[in-house]
Amino acid sequence: MDEKGKYADKNYIRNIAFFGDADISETDETYKAAFDVAEALAKAGYVIVDGGGPGVMEAATSGAVKGGGKTISVTFDPVNAPGYEGKYVGNVTDTEIVTTNYIERMFKLMEHGDIFIIFKGGSGTISEFGAAWALAKLYYGHHKPFILYGDFWAEIIDVLRRNMNIDSKEYGVFEICRSREDVLQIIQKFESKITARDHSKDGEADEYDKAFTK
């Protein structure tokens, strides 16, 4: 895709992928936060992408529907994967993309999201967080940014900063968000950074996109 088609309209970020705990109910604070954020983003014209399951994923779809927005789910029907929640009958999206395994599903979610919001979750959420961060380092400058939603992320990042070998620039590919009101502002900030990039090496951006596809 040429520079004019992809960047000139300053609207690189259109689809927003949600990641987080599948094993929570509508009364959980994380569920409520994901619902409210999705509703606000849908009202602002963004497309909401999630994994088609329960918990944060259902909250994302439901919030987007309430906000009058479009939704995409990326699903797969697990075989011999008792630890995976699977597709949730109550999570019905405008478009469903069916995959064949967990890894394909995760990377399809990242392919179809222009930015990721990562809420509180378990080991699956950790794997998604790690993949998003690793790809952002690998394709730095043509990467997809992400938002870590919740105060608790500050403590997690501080532990990683003190105990792991992570380059300083890697901390610039994400921001920690503590409230629904800040999400749109952070997305717009990332949008501005992407628009201001040197796009003379668009081939590198294409390679990044290919990382999500077979």
N, C-alpha and C positions, 0 to 999 in steps of 0.2 A: 504493500500500500504506500502511495507517495505521501510526501509531507503535507501537501494541501488537504488530501482526503483524511489523513489521520490526526493532524495536529492544528491546522490553521483555524478551525472553528473553536478552538480552546475548549473542546468538550471531549477530551480523551476518556474521562471517567464517566461511564454510563451505567455499567452493571456492577452491583455491589454484592459480593459473596459473604454470607454469614456462616461462621463456624462456632461451635459450642456444644454444651452438654445435651445429649439426647434424653437423658434419664431424669428429667425434671417435669413438674406439673405447671399448670397455669398460675398457681399461687406462688411459685418460686420467684424470688427477686430477679434472678437472671432471665427467666422467661419474660417477665414484665418489661425488663430493660430492652431485650431484643425486640419485643413487640412494638414498644414505643419508638425505638430507633427506626425500625422498618417502616412504620407508619409515617414518621416525619420525612424519611428519605423518599418514600413513594409519592408523598404530596409534593416533594421538590422535583419530581420527574425522573427519579432513578429507577432502574429495574432491579428487583431483588432476586438473588440467586441463593439456593440452599440445597441441601442433600436429600430433601424429600422425606425426611424422617420426623420423629416426634421432638419434643423439647424445644431447644433454640430454633431448630429448623421449622417446626410448625409455627412457632411464634413469629418468625421472619415472614412466612407466607401470610399468616393471618393479619399481621400488622400492615403488610403491603396492600392486602385486599381492602382493609379498612381505609387506607390512605388513597385508594383508587389507582394503585399502580400495577404494573405488569410483573409477573413472577416466572421464574425458571427453576426447575428442580433437576438434579442429576442423581439418578438412582441406580441401584442394582439389587437383584434378588439373591441373597447369600446362599451358598451351598457349603456345608461343613464349616460355618463361621458362626458358632453360637454366641460369640461375644459382640456381634454386630446387630444393631437394632433393626435394620432393614427399612423398607419403605413403609410409611405410615398412611393408612387409609384416609385419615383425616387431613392429610397435607396434599391438597389438590392445587396444582399450579397451571398457569396458562400453557406452558411448554414443559414437557418432560423429556429429558435426555437419558436413555437407558444405557448403562455400562455393564461390564461382565465381571468386575472384581473391585475390591476396595481401593487398590492403588489407582486403577483407571478412573474410578469415581472421584478420588481426591484431586487428581490432576485435571480432570475435566471441569471440576468446580473452579480450580484456579485458572483454567483456560478461559472460562466464560465470565469470570469476575475481573474487573479492571482494578479493583481495590478490594481488600478483605477486611472484615471486622471480626475479631476473634474474642469471644466471650469466655466466661469461665466454663471449664469442661474437664474431661478426664484424659486418659492416655491418647485417645483418638485426636482430641483437640491439640494435645502437645505435638503429635506427629504433624498435624497441619501447620501449626505455628513454626515448627522446625523446618518444614519444607518451604514455606513462604520466605523464611529468613535466609535459608541457604540459597535459594534461587535469586533473591534480591542481591546477595553478595556476588554470586556468579555472574549475573547480568547487570551489575551495578551501572547506573546511568541509563539503562533501558528497562529497569525493573518495575514490578508492580508493588506499590507501597501497601502497608497494612496498618490497621488501628487495633490496639489492645484495649479492650473496654473493661474498665473497673480499676479501683484503687489498688487492689491486690497485685496487679501486674508490676507496680513500681518496686515492690519487695522482691519479686521474682527476677526482674531485670537487674536489680542491685546485686543479688547473689551471683548471677551469671557474670556481671561486670567484674566482680571481685575474684571469681574463681575460674573463669574460662578465658581462653585466648581469643578474644573477639576484637577485631579492628574498630577503631573509633568511628570510622565512616559508616559502619554497619548499624550504628545506633540512630542514624538519620533516615533509615528506610521505613521507620514506623513512628507512631506517636501513641502515647497512653492517653486515653480519653476517660474522663470521670463523670460525664453527664451527657444526656441526650442533646442538650442545647449546643454542646461543643462539637458534635460529630460533623455537622454540615460545614462548620468553619474549618475543621481540619481537612476535610475532603477538598474544599475549595483551595486550601493552602497547597495540598499536594497537586491539585490541578494546575495551579500557577507554576509550580516547580517543573512539572512535566512539559508545560507549554514553553518554558524558558530554556529547556535543554537544547544542546547542540544536536540537531537532527541530521547532520551531514552524513552520519554513519547509520542510516536506517536499516542497513543489512543486519546490524547487531540486534536491533529490535525484532527483526523477523526471526532471527535465531532464538531469541527469547520465547517468542510465540510458539516456535516449533518444539520447545522443550516440554510443552504440555500435550503434544500430540504424538501419535505413533507414526 
